[in-house]
């Protein structure tokens, strides 16, 4: 190993460069941004892009009816709020999302644990699950509507079906890739299945499970929008759909951006939870 | 293995602890896994068929394996199968192709230049986390209803995971590798070509995999909403006319396509990532 690493520079550079040549080469520099620098640059980026967008829209370089503008988005948001459309839409979408995610997590984590732990169950269900996971599950919407009609039941099923597979598959993967040494150690202490699951497999699987929930949240939000488009245009998704049809693109962006913000807050919250739960590692 | 198996019964006699059922995990051989997988599939299909035939579930809604076979036959006889498959394949290939061609270079630039990354970070993370088909009305307003608009929608949905993963992979370069390269007077381009990119392959491939899954979602949404064409359109119209067998055929085709694509990607990753061993 040491011999190869000392010979590589010579082989790649052909001959060792003289000092003058070496100075001419712009050798890579390490750029480490501090937290403040990142935040300042981020805010600057946000302001500059919005300023540019506003300028292009105000000067008519881009069509404001289609591309909207920051100002238009702000006034649309205010108008929607004053018309009393924004808060009920949020409430309805929030309820749908929370109920469905609670069901999804409640179903997917126990099932994922069983599948991850019992390799025979895993092998039995593997084909079915991987098709179901990889498939664009929105394709099943017509079936769900035929089964559950056009109501909140249908919407909840659509969101659950979007969110369950990533959580389930990640939980199973996290539990099944248990550290072999930990498993042996636990066996030496005569740990039962339940002990092992509680003290070794689950704590070790936390990062994977949380990653699954994060994916589940993102897919769940996709499911929420799809459900609200298709099944009785309600909530934020319905608001977006109806505003789009009347070409109020500012309102569309209000809806889309608020969903994006919600997604960012949720994933940040999950990261905080993960840091807390995964503290045992250090 | 054998010594452990004989050890536990001896313990059982002596200790109260011996009554405990010590954790054990089955290690399946490849053959066992395959066999169980086929049995599982057979059982599932059998159960489904029995429930449907005996009327415990409504075959009109849930269809049945036989219903699906009949649907395939029906679609094939009426020349409704290959047209949609081709149209969907074209849409998917063009859009995901564009998403990869844009996403990987832009992702490399964003992963490499930390200031650029910090500058665009708020928009990108927003765009990545957002359920992007909320932008559907905007896409239709920009590009109308046609192939362009479908491609734009699928690209919007598939691009961010590819881009963000590439950026993450390129930026999380191993510190020791970086220092070694510096000692060898590597330039930016050298470092990128010989250290950052090879190291980022698993992350980039994971991004492309996510991009493919999101892209398939995008294809279905695009075909539902932007002129009912392709497999998505077929599923939609079958659903409206309550021919759920046909809808399931469409969904299964998409599922199988997803599996084939991700399987192929895994092979490609193994090939590209061979340098690690």
Interface residues (C-beta under 8 A of the other chain):
Chain A: X5 X8 X9 X12 X13 X17 X22 X25 X26 X27 X28 X30 X31 X32 X33 X37 X38 X41 X42 X43 X44 X45 X46 X49 X65 X66 X67 X117 X118 X119 X120 X123 X124 X125 X126 X127 X128 X130 X131 X132 X134 X135 X136 X138 X139 X140 X141 X142 X143 X145 X146 X147 X178 X183 X186 X187 X190 X191 X192 X193 X195 X196 X218 X221 X222 X224 X225 X226 X229 X236 X237 X240 X241 X243 X244 X245 X247 X249 X252 X253 X255 X256 X257 X259 X260 X261 X263 X264 X267
Chain B: X4 X11 X17 X20 X21 X22 X23 X24 X25 X26 X27 X28 X32 X33 X36 X37 X39 X40 X41 X43 X44 X60 X61 X62 X113 X114 X115 X118 X119 X120 X121 X122 X123 X125 X126 X127 X129 X130 X131 X132 X133 X134 X135 X136 X137 X138 X140 X141 X142 X178 X180 X181 X182 X183 X184 X185 X186 X187 X188 X190 X191 X194 X213 X216 X217 X219 X220 X221 X224 X225 X231 X232 X235 X236 X238 X239 X240 X242 X244 X247 X248 X250 X251 X252 X254 X255 X256 X258 X259 X262
